[in-house]
């Protein structure tokens, strides 16, 4: 996600079974270029489908949210 340098960001991926607890999701901090990234593995038993992802970043009193879909085939 593109944001401002140093922003604190979280990513929530909501699967059929509920919010993913996969290692690599959750809180991160944007780098000096304002890029926040996450990396995680999709479990073999993850239900196929299109699942919502919501990234939220905050910096001071500013807050931004972006949504996307994770497609598991």
PDB file of N, CA, C and O in Angstrom:
ATOM      1  N   UNK A   1       0.848  -1.172   0.000  1.00  0.00           N
ATOM      2  CA  UNK A   1       0.000   0.000   0.000  1.00  0.00           C
ATOM      3  C   UNK A   1       0.887   1.226   0.000  1.00  0.00           C
ATOM      4  O   UNK A   1       1.885   1.271   0.719  1.00  0.00           O
ATOM      5  N   UNK A   2       0.542   2.205  -0.785  1.00  0.00           N
ATOM      6  CA  UNK A   2       1.285   3.463  -0.815  1.00  0.00           C
ATOM      7  C   UNK A   2       0.667   4.428   0.192  1.00  0.00           C
ATOM      8  O   UNK A   2      -0.539   4.675   0.172  1.00  0.00           O
ATOM      9  N   UNK A   3       1.492   4.960   1.056  1.00  0.00           N
ATOM     10  CA  UNK A   3       1.050   5.873   2.103  1.00  0.00           C
ATOM     11  C   UNK A   3       2.191   6.859   2.363  1.00  0.00           C
ATOM     12  O   UNK A   3       2.984   7.122   1.459  1.00  0.00           O
ATOM     13  N   UNK A   4       2.290   7.391   3.536  1.00  0.00           N
ATOM     14  CA  UNK A   4       3.393   8.286   3.882  1.00  0.00           C
ATOM     15  C   UNK A   4       4.451   7.511   4.668  1.00  0.00           C
ATOM     16  O   UNK A   4       4.141   6.532   5.347  1.00  0.00           O
ATOM     17  N   UNK A   5       5.678   7.952   4.569  1.00  0.00           N
ATOM     18  CA  UNK A   5       6.782   7.297   5.278  1.00  0.00           C
ATOM     19  C   UNK A   5       6.485   7.211   6.772  1.00  0.00           C
ATOM     20  O   UNK A   5       6.070   8.188   7.396  1.00  0.00           O
ATOM     21  N   UNK A   6       6.704   6.025   7.330  1.00  0.00           N
ATOM     22  CA  UNK A   6       6.537   5.821   8.767  1.00  0.00           C
ATOM     23  C   UNK A   6       5.125   5.568   9.232  1.00  0.00           C
ATOM     24  O   UNK A   6       4.909   5.355  10.425  1.00  0.00           O
ATOM     25  N   UNK A   7       4.138   5.582   8.322  1.00  0.00           N
ATOM     26  CA  UNK A   7       2.756   5.327   8.735  1.00  0.00           C
ATOM     27  C   UNK A   7       2.637   3.929   9.326  1.00  0.00           C
ATOM     28  O   UNK A   7       3.325   3.004   8.896  1.00  0.00           O
ATOM     29  N   UNK A   8       1.773   3.784  10.301  1.00  0.00           N
ATOM     30  CA  UNK A   8       1.500   2.484  10.908  1.00  0.00           C
ATOM     31  C   UNK A   8       0.289   1.896  10.195  1.00  0.00           C
ATOM     32  O   UNK A   8      -0.762   2.531  10.106  1.00  0.00           O
ATOM     33  N   UNK A   9       0.451   0.663   9.685  1.00  0.00           N
ATOM     34  CA  UNK A   9      -0.578   0.057   8.845  1.00  0.00           C
ATOM     35  C   UNK A   9      -0.945  -1.335   9.334  1.00  0.00           C
ATOM     36  O   UNK A   9      -0.120  -2.046   9.907  1.00  0.00           O
ATOM     37  N   UNK A  10      -2.189  -1.707   9.098  1.00  0.00           N
ATOM     38  CA  UNK A  10      -2.658  -3.056   9.388  1.00  0.00           C
ATOM     39  C   UNK A  10      -3.375  -3.603   8.168  1.00  0.00           C
ATOM     40  O   UNK A  10      -3.937  -2.847   7.376  1.00  0.00           O
ATOM     41  N   UNK A  11      -3.352  -4.914   8.020  1.00  0.00           N
ATOM     42  CA  UNK A  11      -4.067  -5.591   6.947  1.00  0.00           C
ATOM     43  C   UNK A  11      -4.911  -6.693   7.558  1.00  0.00           C
ATOM     44  O   UNK A  11      -4.418  -7.522   8.323  1.00  0.00           O
ATOM     45  N   UNK A  12      -6.192  -6.690   7.210  1.00  0.00           N
ATOM     46  CA  UNK A  12      -7.106  -7.743   7.651  1.00  0.00           C
ATOM     47  C   UNK A  12      -7.627  -8.450   6.408  1.00  0.00           C
ATOM     48  O   UNK A  12      -8.180  -7.812   5.512  1.00  0.00           O
ATOM     49  N   UNK A  13      -7.449  -9.770   6.352  1.00  0.00           N
ATOM     50  CA  UNK A  13      -7.977 -10.599   5.277  1.00  0.00           C
ATOM     51  C   UNK A  13      -9.080 -11.447   5.893  1.00  0.00           C
ATOM     52  O   UNK A  13      -8.826 -12.234   6.805  1.00  0.00           O
ATOM     53  N   UNK A  14     -10.294 -11.290   5.401  1.00  0.00           N
ATOM     54  CA  UNK A  14     -11.431 -12.018   5.964  1.00  0.00           C
ATOM     55  C   UNK A  14     -11.787 -13.177   5.050  1.00  0.00           C
ATOM     56  O   UNK A  14     -12.300 -12.980   3.948  1.00  0.00           O
ATOM     57  N   UNK A  15     -11.511 -14.387   5.520  1.00  0.00           N
ATOM     58  CA  UNK A  15     -11.805 -15.612   4.784  1.00  0.00           C
ATOM     59  C   UNK A  15     -13.183 -16.135   5.184  1.00  0.00           C
ATOM     60  O   UNK A  15     -13.843 -15.561   6.049  1.00  0.00           O
ATOM     61  N   UNK A  16     -13.610 -17.216   4.557  1.00  0.00           N
ATOM     62  CA  UNK A  16     -14.908 -17.824   4.886  1.00  0.00           C
ATOM     63  C   UNK A  16     -14.997 -18.143   6.374  1.00  0.00           C
ATOM     64  O   UNK A  16     -16.060 -18.014   6.982  1.00  0.00           O
ATOM     65  N   UNK A  17     -13.878 -18.560   6.953  1.00  0.00           N
ATOM     66  CA  UNK A  17     -13.839 -18.946   8.367  1.00  0.00           C
ATOM     67  C   UNK A  17     -13.670 -17.758   9.313  1.00  0.00           C
ATOM     68  O   UNK A  17     -13.696 -17.930  10.531  1.00  0.00           O
ATOM     69  N   UNK A  18     -13.495 -16.543   8.755  1.00  0.00           N
ATOM     70  CA  UNK A  18     -13.298 -15.348   9.577  1.00  0.00           C
ATOM     71  C   UNK A  18     -11.959 -14.706   9.285  1.00  0.00           C
ATOM     72  O   UNK A  18     -11.277 -15.109   8.343  1.00  0.00           O
ATOM     73  N   UNK A  19     -11.564 -13.708  10.078  1.00  0.00           N
ATOM     74  CA  UNK A  19     -10.289 -13.020   9.839  1.00  0.00           C
ATOM     75  C   UNK A  19      -9.109 -13.995   9.906  1.00  0.00           C
ATOM     76  O   UNK A  19      -8.999 -14.793  10.837  1.00  0.00           O
ATOM     77  N   UNK A  20      -8.232 -13.915   8.906  1.00  0.00           N
ATOM     78  CA  UNK A  20      -7.062 -14.787   8.862  1.00  0.00           C
ATOM     79  C   UNK A  20      -6.109 -14.451  10.002  1.00  0.00           C
ATOM     80  O   UNK A  20      -5.914 -13.284  10.345  1.00  0.00           O
ATOM     81  N   UNK A  21      -5.524 -15.483  10.575  1.00  0.00           N
ATOM     82  CA  UNK A  21      -4.516 -15.326  11.632  1.00  0.00           C
ATOM     83  C   UNK A  21      -3.136 -15.672  11.094  1.00  0.00           C
ATOM     84  O   UNK A  21      -2.217 -15.921  11.875  1.00  0.00           O
ATOM     85  N   UNK A  22      -2.972 -15.691   9.767  1.00  0.00           N
ATOM     86  CA  UNK A  22      -1.710 -16.089   9.144  1.00  0.00           C
ATOM     87  C   UNK A  22      -0.567 -15.188   9.594  1.00  0.00           C
ATOM     88  O   UNK A  22      -0.723 -13.973   9.716  1.00  0.00           O
ATOM     89  N   UNK A  23       0.585 -15.809   9.837  1.00  0.00           N
ATOM     90  CA  UNK A  23       1.780 -15.060  10.184  1.00  0.00           C
ATOM     91  C   UNK A  23       2.150 -14.185   8.988  1.00  0.00           C
ATOM     92  O   UNK A  23       2.163 -14.657   7.851  1.00  0.00           O
ATOM     93  N   UNK A  24       2.447 -12.930   9.238  1.00  0.00           N
ATOM     94  CA  UNK A  24       2.783 -11.993   8.175  1.00  0.00           C
ATOM     95  C   UNK A  24       1.695 -10.964   7.943  1.00  0.00           C
ATOM     96  O   UNK A  24       1.934  -9.926   7.326  1.00  0.00           O
ATOM     97  N   UNK A  25       0.492 -11.253   8.439  1.00  0.00           N
ATOM     98  CA  UNK A  25      -0.601 -10.281   8.379  1.00  0.00           C
ATOM     99  C   UNK A  25      -0.584  -9.457   9.653  1.00  0.00           C
ATOM    100  O   UNK A  25       0.122  -9.787  10.606  1.00  0.00           O
ATOM    101  N   UNK A  26      -1.354  -8.396   9.668  1.00  0.00           N
ATOM    102  CA  UNK A  26      -1.438  -7.578  10.866  1.00  0.00           C
ATOM    103  C   UNK A  26      -0.696  -6.274  10.688  1.00  0.00           C
ATOM    104  O   UNK A  26      -0.774  -5.644   9.633  1.00  0.00           O
ATOM    105  N   UNK A  27       0.024  -5.868  11.721  1.00  0.00           N
ATOM    106  CA  UNK A  27       0.651  -4.547  11.755  1.00  0.00           C
ATOM    107  C   UNK A  27       2.001  -4.520  11.061  1.00  0.00           C
ATOM    108  O   UNK A  27       2.777  -5.473  11.130  1.00  0.00           O
ATOM    109  N   UNK A  28       2.263  -3.405  10.390  1.00  0.00           N
ATOM    110  CA  UNK A  28       3.567  -3.135   9.783  1.00  0.00           C
ATOM    111  C   UNK A  28       3.755  -1.624   9.738  1.00  0.00           C
ATOM    112  O   UNK A  28       2.827  -0.870  10.031  1.00  0.00           O
ATOM    113  N   UNK A  29       4.923  -1.195   9.382  1.00  0.00           N
ATOM    114  CA  UNK A  29       5.195   0.238   9.271  1.00  0.00           C
ATOM    115  C   UNK A  29       5.686   0.522   7.855  1.00  0.00           C
ATOM    116  O   UNK A  29       6.515  -0.213   7.320  1.00  0.00           O
ATOM    117  N   UNK A  30       5.169   1.594   7.252  1.00  0.00           N
ATOM    118  CA  UNK A  30       5.593   1.983   5.912  1.00  0.00           C
ATOM    119  C   UNK A  30       7.071   2.360   5.918  1.00  0.00           C
ATOM    120  O   UNK A  30       7.568   2.946   6.880  1.00  0.00           O
ATOM    121  N   UNK A  31       7.764   2.021   4.838  1.00  0.00           N
ATOM    122  CA  UNK A  31       9.191   2.324   4.735  1.00  0.00           C
ATOM    123  C   UNK A  31       9.416   3.803   4.418  1.00  0.00           C
ATOM    124  O   UNK A  31       8.472   4.594   4.404  1.00  0.00           O
ATOM    125  N   UNK A  32      10.657   4.162   4.167  1.00  0.00           N
ATOM    126  CA  UNK A  32      11.015   5.566   3.910  1.00  0.00           C
ATOM    127  C   UNK A  32      10.363   6.128   2.641  1.00  0.00           C
ATOM    128  O   UNK A  32      10.275   7.343   2.464  1.00  0.00           O
ATOM    129  N   UNK A  33       9.908   5.229   1.764  1.00  0.00           N
ATOM    130  CA  UNK A  33       9.224   5.648   0.536  1.00  0.00           C
ATOM    131  C   UNK A  33       7.704   5.637   0.695  1.00  0.00           C
ATOM    132  O   UNK A  33       6.980   5.934  -0.255  1.00  0.00           O
ATOM    133  N   UNK A  34       7.218   5.296   1.890  1.00  0.00           N
ATOM    134  CA  UNK A  34       5.786   5.258   2.138  1.00  0.00           C
ATOM    135  C   UNK A  34       5.113   3.983   1.655  1.00  0.00           C
ATOM    136  O   UNK A  34       3.903   3.968   1.429  1.00  0.00           O
ATOM    137  N   UNK A  35       5.881   2.918   1.495  1.00  0.00           N
ATOM    138  CA  UNK A  35       5.331   1.653   1.015  1.00  0.00           C
ATOM    139  C   UNK A  35       5.164   0.688   2.188  1.00  0.00           C
ATOM    140  O   UNK A  35       6.120   0.378   2.898  1.00  0.00           O
ATOM    141  N   UNK A  36       3.938   0.223   2.373  1.00  0.00           N
ATOM    142  CA  UNK A  36       3.645  -0.793   3.391  1.00  0.00           C
ATOM    143  C   UNK A  36       3.385  -2.108   2.671  1.00  0.00           C
ATOM    144  O   UNK A  36       2.598  -2.157   1.726  1.00  0.00           O
ATOM    145  N   UNK A  37       4.044  -3.176   3.117  1.00  0.00           N
ATOM    146  CA  UNK A  37       3.882  -4.475   2.471  1.00  0.00           C
ATOM    147  C   UNK A  37       3.616  -5.566   3.496  1.00  0.00           C
ATOM    148  O   UNK A  37       3.975  -5.456   4.668  1.00  0.00           O
ATOM    149  N   UNK A  38       2.979  -6.614   3.017  1.00  0.00           N
ATOM    150  CA  UNK A  38       2.721  -7.799   3.819  1.00  0.00           C
ATOM    151  C   UNK A  38       3.027  -9.018   2.968  1.00  0.00           C
ATOM    152  O   UNK A  38       2.886  -8.980   1.746  1.00  0.00           O
ATOM    153  N   UNK A  39       3.448 -10.099   3.613  1.00  0.00           N
ATOM    154  CA  UNK A  39       3.712 -11.352   2.922  1.00  0.00           C
ATOM    155  C   UNK A  39       3.257 -12.489   3.824  1.00  0.00           C
ATOM    156  O   UNK A  39       3.611 -12.538   5.002  1.00  0.00           O
ATOM    157  N   UNK A  40       2.469 -13.405   3.265  1.00  0.00           N
ATOM    158  CA  UNK A  40       1.974 -14.527   4.044  1.00  0.00           C
ATOM    159  C   UNK A  40       1.680 -15.692   3.114  1.00  0.00           C
ATOM    160  O   UNK A  40       1.612 -15.528   1.896  1.00  0.00           O
ATOM    161  N   UNK A  41       1.506 -16.873   3.703  1.00  0.00           N
ATOM    162  CA  UNK A  41       1.194 -18.075   2.940  1.00  0.00           C
ATOM    163  C   UNK A  41      -0.287 -18.397   3.091  1.00  0.00           C
ATOM    164  O   UNK A  41      -0.861 -18.273   4.173  1.00  0.00           O
ATOM    165  N   UNK A  42      -0.886 -18.809   1.993  1.00  0.00           N
ATOM    166  CA  UNK A  42      -2.281 -19.242   1.991  1.00  0.00           C
ATOM    167  C   UNK A  42      -2.280 -20.724   2.345  1.00  0.00           C
ATOM    168  O   UNK A  42      -1.601 -21.516   1.691  1.00  0.00           O
ATOM    169  N   UNK A  43      -3.033 -21.105   3.371  1.00  0.00           N
ATOM    170  CA  UNK A  43      -3.097 -22.497   3.798  1.00  0.00           C
ATOM    171  C   UNK A  43      -3.736 -23.396   2.746  1.00  0.00           C
ATOM    172  O   UNK A  43      -4.593 -22.949   1.983  1.00  0.00           O
ATOM    173  N   UNK A  44      -3.323 -24.662   2.702  1.00  0.00           N
ATOM    174  CA  UNK A  44      -3.861 -25.614   1.732  1.00  0.00           C
ATOM    175  C   UNK A  44      -5.355 -25.831   1.892  1.00  0.00           C
ATOM    176  O   UNK A  44      -6.037 -26.171   0.925  1.00  0.00           O
ATOM    177  N   UNK A  45      -5.872 -25.639   3.096  1.00  0.00           N
ATOM    178  CA  UNK A  45      -7.294 -25.872   3.343  1.00  0.00           C
ATOM    179  C   UNK A  45      -8.143 -24.602   3.241  1.00  0.00           C
ATOM    180  O   UNK A  45      -9.325 -24.619   3.582  1.00  0.00           O
ATOM    181  N   UNK A  46      -7.552 -23.511   2.777  1.00  0.00           N
ATOM    182  CA  UNK A  46      -8.298 -22.258   2.638  1.00  0.00           C
ATOM    183  C   UNK A  46      -9.379 -22.432   1.587  1.00  0.00           C
ATOM    184  O   UNK A  46      -9.110 -22.906   0.483  1.00  0.00           O
ATOM    185  N   UNK A  47     -10.604 -22.047   1.929  1.00  0.00           N
ATOM    186  CA  UNK A  47     -11.737 -22.185   1.003  1.00  0.00           C
ATOM    187  C   UNK A  47     -11.508 -21.339  -0.243  1.00  0.00           C
ATOM    188  O   UNK A  47     -11.034 -20.205  -0.169  1.00  0.00           O
ATOM    189  N   UNK A  48     -11.859 -21.925  -1.401  1.00  0.00           N
ATOM    190  CA  UNK A  48     -11.769 -21.183  -2.649  1.00  0.00           C
ATOM    191  C   UNK A  48     -12.826 -20.090  -2.656  1.00  0.00           C
ATOM    192  O   UNK A  48     -13.910 -20.244  -2.092  1.00  0.00           O
ATOM    193  N   UNK A  49     -12.488 -18.983  -3.305  1.00  0.00           N
ATOM    194  CA  UNK A  49     -13.437 -17.891  -3.400  1.00  0.00           C
ATOM    195  C   UNK A  49     -12.729 -16.557  -3.459  1.00  0.00           C
ATOM    196  O   UNK A  49     -11.507 -16.489  -3.596  1.00  0.00           O
ATOM    197  N   UNK A  50     -13.509 -15.503  -3.355  1.00  0.00           N
ATOM    198  CA  UNK A  50     -13.008 -14.134  -3.378  1.00  0.00           C
ATOM    199  C   UNK A  50     -13.235 -13.547  -1.992  1.00  0.00           C
ATOM    200  O   UNK A  50     -14.370 -13.457  -1.523  1.00  0.00           O
ATOM    201  N   UNK A  51     -12.149 -13.151  -1.343  1.00  0.00           N
ATOM    202  CA  UNK A  51     -12.210 -12.730   0.057  1.00  0.00           C
ATOM    203  C   UNK A  51     -11.726 -11.294   0.205  1.00  0.00           C
ATOM    204  O   UNK A  51     -10.728 -10.913  -0.407  1.00  0.00           O
ATOM    205  N   UNK A  52     -12.421 -10.490   1.010  1.00  0.00           N
ATOM    206  CA  UNK A  52     -12.044  -9.079   1.157  1.00  0.00           C
ATOM    207  C   UNK A  52     -10.779  -8.885   1.996  1.00  0.00           C
ATOM    208  O   UNK A  52     -10.538  -9.592   2.975  1.00  0.00           O
ATOM    209  N   UNK A  53      -9.982  -7.898   1.574  1.00  0.00           N
ATOM    210  CA  UNK A  53      -8.806  -7.471   2.320  1.00  0.00           C
ATOM    211  C   UNK A  53      -8.973  -5.979   2.583  1.00  0.00           C
ATOM    212  O   UNK A  53      -9.367  -5.227   1.692  1.00  0.00           O
ATOM    213  N   UNK A  54      -8.674  -5.556   3.804  1.00  0.00           N
ATOM    214  CA  UNK A  54      -8.760  -4.139   4.159  1.00  0.00           C
ATOM    215  C   UNK A  54      -7.461  -3.706   4.804  1.00  0.00           C
ATOM    216  O   UNK A  54      -7.061  -4.236   5.841  1.00  0.00           O
ATOM    217  N   UNK A  55      -6.801  -2.733   4.179  1.00  0.00           N
ATOM    218  CA  UNK A  55      -5.579  -2.149   4.724  1.00  0.00           C
ATOM    219  C   UNK A  55      -5.922  -0.774   5.276  1.00  0.00           C
ATOM    220  O   UNK A  55      -6.600   0.017   4.621  1.00  0.00           O
ATOM    221  N   UNK A  56      -5.448  -0.495   6.484  1.00  0.00           N
ATOM    222  CA  UNK A  56      -5.671   0.805   7.117  1.00  0.00           C
ATOM    223  C   UNK A  56      -4.331   1.337   7.600  1.00  0.00           C
ATOM    224  O   UNK A  56      -3.582   0.640   8.286  1.00  0.00           O
ATOM    225  N   UNK A  57      -4.037   2.589   7.231  1.00  0.00           N
ATOM    226  CA  UNK A  57      -2.794   3.226   7.659  1.00  0.00           C
ATOM    227  C   UNK A  57      -3.112   4.516   8.387  1.00  0.00           C
ATOM    228  O   UNK A  57      -4.029   5.250   8.017  1.00  0.00           O
ATOM    229  N   UNK A  58      -2.336   4.781   9.433  1.00  0.00           N
ATOM    230  CA  UNK A  58      -2.492   6.023  10.187  1.00  0.00           C
ATOM    231  C   UNK A  58      -1.137   6.698  10.344  1.00  0.00           C
ATOM    232  O   UNK A  58      -0.101   6.049  10.485  1.00  0.00           O
ATOM    233  N   UNK A  59      -1.186   8.022  10.313  1.00  0.00           N
ATOM    234  CA  UNK A  59      -0.006   8.840  10.550  1.00  0.00           C
ATOM    235  C   UNK A  59      -0.491  10.104  11.238  1.00  0.00           C
ATOM    236  O   UNK A  59      -1.164  10.933  10.626  1.00  0.00           O
ATOM    237  N   UNK A  60      -0.150  10.250  12.506  1.00  0.00           N
ATOM    238  CA  UNK A  60      -0.688  11.370  13.278  1.00  0.00           C
ATOM    239  C   UNK A  60      -2.199  11.235  13.361  1.00  0.00           C
ATOM    240  O   UNK A  60      -2.708  10.187  13.758  1.00  0.00           O
ATOM    241  N   UNK A  61      -2.916  12.280  12.991  1.00  0.00           N
ATOM    242  CA  UNK A  61      -4.386  12.221  13.029  1.00  0.00           C
ATOM    243  C   UNK A  61      -4.977  11.794  11.686  1.00  0.00           C
ATOM    244  O   UNK A  61      -6.195  11.661  11.568  1.00  0.00           O
ATOM    245  N   UNK A  62      -4.128  11.577  10.664  1.00  0.00           N
ATOM    246  CA  UNK A  62      -4.611  11.164   9.341  1.00  0.00           C
ATOM    247  C   UNK A  62      -4.780   9.655   9.289  1.00  0.00           C
ATOM    248  O   UNK A  62      -3.985   8.909   9.860  1.00  0.00           O
ATOM    249  N   UNK A  63      -5.835   9.209   8.591  1.00  0.00           N
ATOM    250  CA  UNK A  63      -6.131   7.787   8.460  1.00  0.00           C
ATOM    251  C   UNK A  63      -6.630   7.525   7.046  1.00  0.00           C
ATOM    252  O   UNK A  63      -7.431   8.294   6.513  1.00  0.00           O
ATOM    253  N   UNK A  64      -6.154   6.432   6.435  1.00  0.00           N
ATOM    254  CA  UNK A  64      -6.597   6.045   5.101  1.00  0.00           C
ATOM    255  C   UNK A  64      -6.863   4.552   5.083  1.00  0.00           C
ATOM    256  O   UNK A  64      -6.182   3.776   5.754  1.00  0.00           O
ATOM    257  N   UNK A  65      -7.863   4.158   4.305  1.00  0.00           N
ATOM    258  CA  UNK A  65      -8.229   2.751   4.184  1.00  0.00           C
ATOM    259  C   UNK A  65      -8.332   2.393   2.708  1.00  0.00           C
ATOM    260  O   UNK A  65      -8.842   3.170   1.901  1.00  0.00           O
ATOM    261  N   UNK A  66      -7.840   1.205   2.369  1.00  0.00           N
ATOM    262  CA  UNK A  66      -7.952   0.694   1.003  1.00  0.00           C
ATOM    263  C   UNK A  66      -8.470  -0.738   1.083  1.00  0.00           C
ATOM    264  O   UNK A  66      -8.136  -1.482   2.005  1.00  0.00           O
ATOM    265  N   UNK A  67      -9.292  -1.111   0.103  1.00  0.00           N
ATOM    266  CA  UNK A  67      -9.829  -2.469   0.059  1.00  0.00           C
ATOM    267  C   UNK A  67      -9.476  -3.128  -1.261  1.00  0.00           C
ATOM    268  O   UNK A  67      -9.292  -2.458  -2.277  1.00  0.00           O
ATOM    269  N   UNK A  68      -9.384  -4.443  -1.234  1.00  0.00           N
ATOM    270  CA  UNK A  68      -9.108  -5.239  -2.420  1.00  0.00           C
ATOM    271  C   UNK A  68      -9.668  -6.638  -2.170  1.00  0.00           C
ATOM    272  O   UNK A  68     -10.127  -6.937  -1.067  1.00  0.00           O
ATOM    273  N   UNK A  69      -9.633  -7.479  -3.173  1.00  0.00           N
ATOM    274  CA  UNK A  69     -10.092  -8.864  -3.042  1.00  0.00           C
ATOM    275  C   UNK A  69      -8.919  -9.818  -3.202  1.00  0.00           C
ATOM    276  O   UNK A  69      -8.062  -9.632  -4.066  1.00  0.00           O
ATOM    277  N   UNK A  70      -8.892 -10.834  -2.364  1.00  0.00           N
ATOM    278  CA  UNK A  70      -7.941 -11.936  -2.477  1.00  0.00           C
ATOM    279  C   UNK A  70      -8.715 -13.069  -3.138  1.00  0.00           C
ATOM    280  O   UNK A  70      -9.741 -13.502  -2.613  1.00  0.00           O
ATOM    281  N   UNK A  71      -8.244 -13.548  -4.271  1.00  0.00           N
ATOM    282  CA  UNK A  71      -8.919 -14.644  -4.966  1.00  0.00           C
ATOM    283  C   UNK A  71      -8.127 -15.932  -4.745  1.00  0.00           C
ATOM    284  O   UNK A  71      -6.946 -16.011  -5.082  1.00  0.00           O
ATOM    285  N   UNK A  72      -8.791 -16.937  -4.176  1.00  0.00           N
ATOM    286  CA  UNK A  72      -8.199 -18.252  -3.938  1.00  0.00           C
ATOM    287  C   UNK A  72      -8.859 -19.220  -4.906  1.00  0.00           C
ATOM    288  O   UNK A  72     -10.074 -19.415  -4.871  1.00  0.00           O
ATOM    289  N   UNK A  73      -8.051 -19.827  -5.772  1.00  0.00           N
ATOM    290  CA  UNK A  73      -8.603 -20.753  -6.781  1.00  0.00           C
ATOM    291  C   UNK A  73      -8.188 -22.166  -6.514  1.00  0.00           C
ATOM    292  O   UNK A  73      -8.561 -23.071  -7.261  1.00  0.00           O
TER     293      UNK A  73
END
